[in-house]
Amino acid sequence: MRVTKAIREYVEEEISKKYNKVIEEHSKPYKEECNQVEEEVRKIMQKASNEAREYLQSVDFDSTRNGDSCLFSLYGWIKNDAKEKEVNEYRKEMESKRNAKIKQVLFDLEMGDTEKKQLREVLDNIVVE
């Protein structure tokens, strides 16, 4: 089978779906943990901001920031280097495997090992390693 651009894109998309799902599931616990930690830090920083604002008002000073925003902002800068490194290394490994699988399927198509009606079966039976 001649591998056209449309076939190449289709194969890449179908294989990527499987690998991206596994990558997402692997990184989900770390993302959830980050969200919990960031939320707790946000609460702590809001409390500290409110206390600082009250202090400033008590000494007749004011901050240049208005509203409920924190005087201090660490939100979004919080991470666990070791866990983040592990998640990123896993993602890179899976992306490498995904790319190898895509190349293998496209090569098999070009060499005639797989025909149109077999392609769907091949893609459905791909096992993420």
C-alpha positions as semicolon CSV with decimal commas, in nm:
position;residue;x (nm);y (nm);z (nm)
1;M;0,000;0,000;0,000
2;R;0,130;0,343;-0,091
3;V;0,144;0,559;0,224
4;T;-0,009;0,894;0,142
5;K;-0,006;1,199;0,366
6;A;-0,362;1,121;0,476
7;I;-0,273;0,762;0,569
8;R;0,040;0,878;0,753
9;E;-0,159;1,134;0,953
10;Y;-0,429;0,878;1,030
11;V;-0,177;0,622;1,156
12;E;0,005;0,885;1,364
13;E;-0,322;1,007;1,516
14;E;-0,453;0,660;1,602
15;I;-0,127;0,544;1,760
16;S;-0,077;0,875;1,941
17;K;-0,422;0,844;2,101
18;K;-0,320;0,518;2,270
19;Y;0,017;0,644;2,389
20;N;-0,117;0,982;2,501
21;K;-0,382;0,808;2,711
22;V;-0,115;0,602;2,889
23;I;0,106;0,908;2,940
24;E;-0,188;1,105;3,081
25;E;-0,285;0,825;3,320
26;H;0,074;0,798;3,441
27;S;0,106;1,172;3,509
28;K;-0,243;1,214;3,659
29;P;-0,146;1,139;4,023
30;Y;0,135;1,395;4,012
31;K;-0,092;1,658;3,855
32;E;-0,357;1,595;4,121
33;E;-0,096;1,623;4,396
34;C;0,031;1,952;4,248
35;N;-0,323;2,088;4,237
36;Q;-0,381;1,997;4,603
37;V;-0,052;2,151;4,715
38;E;-0,109;2,465;4,508
39;E;-0,459;2,506;4,651
40;E;-0,328;2,476;5,008
41;V;-0,046;2,722;4,937
42;R;-0,298;2,958;4,778
43;K;-0,502;2,951;5,100
44;I;-0,193;3,010;5,312
45;M;-0,076;3,293;5,087
46;Q;-0,423;3,454;5,088
47;K;-0,427;3,443;5,469
48;A;-0,077;3,593;5,482
49;S;-0,178;3,855;5,228
50;N;-0,483;3,951;5,431
51;E;-0,275;3,976;5,748
52;A;-0,012;4,186;5,569
53;R;-0,284;4,413;5,425
54;E;-0,435;4,458;5,773
55;Y;-0,092;4,542;5,914
56;L;-0,027;4,795;5,638
57;Q;-0,360;4,961;5,705
58;S;-0,291;4,972;6,080
59;V;0,027;5,172;6,017
60;D;-0,139;5,392;5,753
61;F;0,035;5,229;5,457
62;D;-0,122;5,062;5,159
63;S;-0,021;4,814;4,896
64;T;-0,020;4,889;4,526
65;R;-0,232;4,578;4,468
66;N;-0,607;4,591;4,502
67;G;-0,879;4,337;4,550
68;D;-0,839;3,983;4,677
69;S;-0,514;3,910;4,499
70;C;-0,226;3,806;4,720
71;L;0,050;4,046;4,802
72;F;0,282;3,751;4,757
73;S;0,248;3,519;4,462
74;L;0,408;3,176;4,455
75;Y;0,109;3,014;4,291
76;G;0,211;2,819;3,982
77;W;0,575;2,796;4,086
78;I;0,529;2,488;4,302
79;K;0,667;2,153;4,192
80;N;0,841;1,839;4,310
81;D;1,158;1,815;4,103
82;A;1,204;1,440;4,148
83;K;0,843;1,353;4,063
84;E;0,832;1,597;3,773
85;K;1,157;1,454;3,636
86;E;1,015;1,100;3,658
87;V;0,693;1,204;3,480
88;N;0,890;1,382;3,205
89;E;1,129;1,089;3,157
90;Y;0,834;0,850;3,129
91;R;0,668;1,083;2,875
92;K;0,987;1,098;2,666
93;E;1,025;0,719;2,677
94;M;0,664;0,665;2,570
95;E;0,691;0,926;2,294
96;S;0,999;0,748;2,164
97;K;0,816;0,414;2,167
98;R;0,515;0,576;1,999
99;N;0,732;0,718;1,722
100;A;0,898;0,380;1,670
101;K;0,558;0,211;1,649
102;I;0,437;0,469;1,396
103;K;0,747;0,412;1,182
104;Q;0,700;0,036;1,203
105;V;0,335;0,050;1,092
106;L;0,410;0,295;0,811
107;F;0,702;0,084;0,693
108;D;0,485;-0,229;0,695
109;L;0,224;-0,043;0,492
110;E;0,481;0,073;0,237
111;M;0,625;-0,276;0,205
112;G;0,283;-0,422;0,143
113;D;0,263;-0,623;0,467
114;T;-0,068;-0,461;0,550
115;E;-0,361;-0,380;0,327
116;K;-0,641;-0,129;0,384
117;K;-0,881;-0,369;0,555
118;Q;-0,603;-0,497;0,781
119;L;-0,489;-0,149;0,886
120;R;-0,780;-0,094;1,128
121;E;-0,710;-0,433;1,288
122;V;-0,339;-0,352;1,322
123;L;-0,415;-0,016;1,485
124;D;-0,678;-0,165;1,716
125;N;-0,437;-0,431;1,835
126;I;-0,142;-0,204;1,915
127;V;-0,026;-0,267;2,269
128;V;0,138;0,019;2,455
129;E;0,455;-0,114;2,607
